[in-house]
C-alpha cells in the first residue's frame, strides 16, 4: 500500500495493523510520524520525497494507493496519474481519492 502525503501516519499505521506492507511518503519529515512509528514498533517504510519525484519504475506497483493531498498540489493528477499505477497491471488494485475542502476562514 502506498500512502501519499502520510502526515502523521494514521492511515499508514492502520493499514499496517490490518496486514498491509506500507510505503508512506510526504514532502517533509514529520517528527510525529517518527514518534508514532517508534511507539507502535511499526515497520512502515517512510520516505521524504515529493510526489512529482515518485514514479512506478522506482517504487514498484501498489494494490492500494491513498492520496489525500490533492488540495495542496498544483497538479494532483499529474503527480500520480502518469507516474503511479495501483495494482499489478492486470486491472487489480484500487486508488482511494479523498478530497478535502479548503477553508476560506
Secondary structure, DSSP 8 states (H G I E B T S, - for coil): -EEET-TT-HHHHHHHHTT---EEEESS--HHHHHHHHHHT---EEEE--GGG--HHHH--BSEEEE--GGG-SSHHHHHTTT--BSSSSS--EEEE--------
